[in-house]
Amino acid sequence: MASKPSFRDRAFVVRTYDFGEADRVVVLLTQNHGLVRSVAKGVRKTKSRFGSRVQPFVDLDVQLYPGRNLATITQADTVAYYGSGIIEDFDRYTAACAVLESAERLSYAGEADPALFAEVSTAIKRLQDAQQATMVLDAFILRAAAHAGWGLSLFDCANCGKPGPHHAFHPALGGATCLNCRPPGAFDVEEDTLHIMWLLTNGHDAAAADRLTETTAAQTHRLATAHLQYHLEAAVSSLKIMEQA
């Protein structure tokens, strides 16, 4: 049986763990092959050819050789390195980790998703020098969730369609809710918070930043993360670290 040919792709490292004495298993979010579980052989040795490159917050051009369970990274070149501005700042670092973990949850092995890869690339690049790291994360979450088919109704009631503005939000209903449709457990929310969420979802980040207050920023983050985790049906551990900080 002929062996599968090697392939190249752009990638971000979303997760790693040590394997054997010198190797490392690397989970990659790729542009054209979805999630790829791979092994970087000898990467933990001091003389590794590309060990310093295969790490989070680096936009990589990788060559991979398919295997039965794990692909093998045979080459890795740096397209762009964003780590210096991220790892030195706790808020940026935790936000960047949450971007990568969320992207992993939204991706599937072997399924190309260039749009999601582009959103990750944009978010990591912006986080390198972000003054509002949480807002960058929230923008990523809202856009990635919408791309996954979980768009929000942020003006009309998500249940009955009654025009807003409304002052409650529930992830299970898909966004804002009117007084009559408001279910138990709905979040109280300011009208401007829903407007900010709409701006972020639709790429108007500068306008959203101009409207942020301490209250609306906190509400936006709480609602965006609740929305994502409701649809993932699981907690994102990086988001819990942010909540506890």
N, C-alpha and C positions, 0 to 999 in steps of 0.2 A: 504494500500500500504506500502510495507516494505521501511524503510528509507535507504538512501544510506550510505554505510560504510565510516568511516573516512579513511584518507590516510596520509601517510608521504611523504615528498619530501625535497630535498635541494632547497634553495631559496635565492634570494637577494631582498630586498625592493627597488622598483624603484620609488614609489610615495606614499604619505600619505596625508590624510586630516582629520580634526577632525569631529566627528560624535556624536551628542547628547552631554550629559554633561561629559561623562567620556570615551567614546569609540573613536576608530580611524579606519577609513577605510584604508586598506593597500593593495596596488597593488604589487603583488609578481611576479617576474620572476622565474619560477621553472624549474628544470631540466627535469622533465618528464610529466608535465601538462601544459606547456606554461605559459601564463599569468593567474594569479588567483586573482580575486578581493575578498578580505576577510575583516573581521572585527576583530579587537583585542579589546575585551570587557574589560572595566575597566582599559585600559592600561595607561590612563592619571592620574590615582590615584597614590599617592606616594607609596602605598603598593602593586602595581601591581607585579605579579609574574614574568613577563618577559618583562615589558615595556622598560627597558633599552636595551634589546637585539634586539627588533623589530625596527630597524632603518637602514638607508643606510650604505653601506660599511661593512656589517657584512654577512658572509657566514653562513646561518642558516639551521638547520634541524628542520622543522616544521611539526606539526600534524594539519590537517585541517578536519573540519566536514562540508560537503557540505550543502548549503542552496539554497533557490529558487533564490536569487539574489546575495547573498554574502556567501562565506564560512566563518566559524568561526575558528580562530586560537585557538586551545586548548592547545598547547604546543609549545615552541620554545627554542631550544638549540643552543648555539654558536658553530659552527665548527671552524671558524677563524674570528678574529676581525682585520680589517685593518684601522679603523677610526683614530687612534692616529696619524699616519703619514700623513693622508690625510687632516683632518679638520684644521690642524695647518698651512697649506701652501695653498695660494690662487690658484696657478697654478695647483697643484695636485687636489685640491677640485673641481675646475671648470671642469677639465678634467674628473674626476671621475663622476661628475654629468652628463656630456655629454655622457659618456659611458652608464650609466644607462638609460638615456632618449632615446638614440639611440636604445638600446636593446629593450626597451618597444615598440618603433615604428616598430621594426622588428619582433615582436612576436605576437602570436595569442592565444586566450583563448582555452585551451583544446588540443593544438597541441604541443607535446613533441619536443624539439629541444636541445638535450644534447650538440651538437657541439657549438651552440650559447652560452649556459650556460657556457661551458668550456672557451670560448673566454672572456666572461665577468669576470669570476673568475680569469683568467690569468691577464687581464688588471688591475682589482682592486688590485690584489696582488702586481703587479709591481709598481703601482702608490703609494703604501705606502711609498716607499723610492726613487722614480724616480727622477733623475736629469734632465731628458728631458721629462716632463710630456706630452707635446703636441705631441711628437713623439709616445709615448705609445698610446695616443688616436688615432692618425692617423693610426697606425698599426691595432688597433682594428677596426676602421671604414672600412679600406680597406679589411681586412679579413672577417668581418661580411657581407659586401656588396657582396663580391665574393661568400660567402656561400649562400646568398640570391638569387644568380643567376645573379648578376650585375658585373661580372668580367670585368676588363679593358684590352684593348689592349694598351700596353705601349711601344712597339717597332715598329711593323708594323702599318700602317695607319688603324684606326678602320673602315674606310669607304671602301677603295679600296684594302687594303692589301699591299700597296707598302712598301717595307722594309725601316726601319728607319736607323739612328735616325731622329726624327722629332722635331719640335720646337713649336708646338701648341697642345692644348688640348681642347676638348669640351665634356661635360658630355652627351649631347644628342646623340653624335656619338659613345660614349663608349670608349673614350681614346684619344690617340695621333692622329693627323691628318696631312697629307702631305699638301704641299702648294696648290696643285690643289683642294683638298677637303675641305680646311679650310673654315668653315662657318662664317658668321658674329657673333661676340661675343665670338669667341674662345680666350682662354687664351694663352698669350705668355709664353713659358716655356723653361727652360734650359734642355739640354739633360740629365744632371746628376740628375735632379729632377725626371724625368721619371724612371731612373735607381733605385733611392732610393725608389720610390713607388713600383717598382717591388720587390725589396728586402724586404720591409715591408710586402707586400702581401703574400710573400712566406716564411715568418718566419725568415728571415736573419736580425734580428733587430740590432745585434752588427755591422755587416758590414754596414748597413744603417747609424748608428750613427757615424761611422768613416768618412763617406762622407758628413755629414751634414755641411752646412755653414749657415750663417744667411739668405742668399737669398734662398737656396734650402729648408731650413726648412720652411720658410714662404710660398713658392710656394707649397710645399707638403701639408701643412695644408689647404691652400686655395683650392687646387684641390680636395683633399680627401673629404672635407666638402661640396664642390659644387656638387661632384658626389653623395654623400649620399642624400643630400636634393633634388636633381633633381629627383631621383628615389622614394623618399618618397612622393614627391609632396607636401612638407610642410617644413617649417623652424623648426629647432631644437633650442628651446629657449636657452638652455645652451651654444650652439655654438655662438649665438648672444652675450651673456654675455662675452664670451672669446674675441670676436672681439672688443668689446667696452672697454675692460680693458686696 
